[in-house]
Amino acid sequence: METRISAISKEKISSLPGFLMLAGIMSFLPAMIHNQFVTGPIVNAVLYISTYFFSLKDCFLLALLPSIFAAISNLLPSAMIPMLPYIIVSNFILILIFQKIKDKNYWIGVFLASSAKFLFLFLISSFFAGLFFKNTLPLKVSQMMAWPQLATALGGGIIAYFILTKINKK
């Protein structure tokens, strides 16, 4: 029988407190503040910031947290529950696109990642509204998946820029 020992690198250990801090923000902020226009930009800012400090795998783990925590803590309207996998995928889309473009042009990366997240959620929610809800999807839920997604993702990019600028000055 073979015994295998895995060591955690110094880099992983030193980044663990930062990861846990961002994970805490992503998990508990929506529970404390029930306002999409406050929590959305902050959650998106964390997603943008995470691409500078963590692997894609770690970023994807962070992207799961807000939706999972919202689901298990009953923070979402019941009509939103079918959207959770798509919200998670939209966070993955934001991370992937921003990760690819951020080093070439930060602002183009934010714009394209935000736009892709918005378009994905808008199209998916429109599809679900027509397919499953026959126009009975609550207006508030369908509005949450429309232009606020673009606004909060862009807002998150702006917040992340100022935080990253402060970090780089230190």
HELIX and SHEET records of a PDB file:
HELIX    1   1 LYS A   10  MET A   32  1                                  23    
HELIX    2   2 GLN A   36  PHE A   53  1                                  18    
HELIX    3   3 LEU A   56  ILE A   72  1                                  17    
HELIX    4   4 SER A   78  MET A   83  5                                   6    
HELIX    5   5 LEU A   84  ILE A  101  1                                  18    
HELIX    6   6 TYR A  106  PHE A  128  1                                  23    
HELIX    7   7 ALA A  129  PHE A  133  3                                   5    
HELIX    8   8 LEU A  139  MET A  144  1                                   6    
HELIX    9   9 TRP A  147  LYS A  169  1                                  23    
END                                                                             
